[in-house]
Each structure stands twice: as C-alpha cells, then as structure tokens.
C-alpha cells in the first residue's frame, strides 16, 4: 500500500483479472505506473512471446481511463527480414522524441538525440479524453507494425509468416513507441514504453 509506482517489465503473458484489479486500485489512489512492454511475437530464445495485450483487461483499463490504445504489433523497418531480425546485433531502429514538450523527452530534444530500439510495439493516445490527458513521447515514421503471429517460427527451415508490410493489415505511418497519460480526476500517471529495453 505504500508503493507510489508500479513497474511492469515484459511481460511474457497478459495480466489476469486479479492483477488488473490491483493495478486499477493502485491508480485510483492517485499512484503511478511505468509499463515497459516487449513487442508482440518477440522471441525469448526458446519460444515466441504472444501476450495478446490488446485483448486484455489491462488494455481496457488503459483505454477507458487514460485514452491509450495498445496494439499487438512487432515494429520493423521495411528492410528487416526474418534472418536479420533474429540477431540483436545486426538490426536496430531509430525512434525520435515527439515535438510535444515533456520533461521526459526534453533532454533528447535539447541535444537532438534519437533512441535505438530493437523492434517495439506501438500505441495511440488521445490528447484529451473524458477525465484524462496524454502526450506521445517517442515515435517512428519509417517502420510498420507487423501483425503476423509467427514471424520467428519456421517449418522445414522456412518462416511460417513473412516479415513484410501488408497494407490494410499492418500499421503504417507515424507510430508512437512511448506515451504518457494522466487521469485528471485522481492525478495518477502512466507511462508506456513499447520495448522493455527502453527502461
């Protein structure tokens, strides 16, 4: 009960009803949360991580109370392939601080610094909602949000799903990698990072 900030990194599965309820009670008391999610479908060395966070109770809480939509995507540059994306040392993606002023990203803007990530998941945020305000923190314009569930899995040496942009299915355009929102009725704040390494 004395905790002021809940930090959730990963996770490898969607939080259950009880965990979401505890988080909601924590935030309703005016406390804060820092959530660092990994991209959907990322490979942990033995298996694909399929959290399906967008269909979870946590996603509903973030949407209804903070105006944040969570997507089950793996962001990739168009030149990524299944071969290169499996090696953290061969590929990376640049994301940039949003033009909206915020204390979190102001130092990055002051020195003109981008941030390197390996994959990510993306979010959308409503600047003004019913009882909430929000700002984007980091974005990417050159990546697409892959929604295919098995880009890292192979059968007979061939990938099950291809890592490629599919218009109408995959997210394209300016994609938010990190967002911050505040519940104006309680003063609670949440920050979401689309790649746990951003922590």
Secondary structure, DSSP 8 states (H G I E B T S, - for coil): ---SEEEEEE-SS---HHHHHHHHHHHHTT-EEEEEE--TT-B-SSSB----GGGSHHHHHHHHHH-EEE---EEEETT--HHHHT-TTT--EEEEE-SS--TTTHHHHHHT--EEESS---EEE-SEETTEEEEEEEEESSEEEE--TTSS-EETTEESS-----TTTSB-SSEEEEEEEEETTT--EEEEESSGGG-
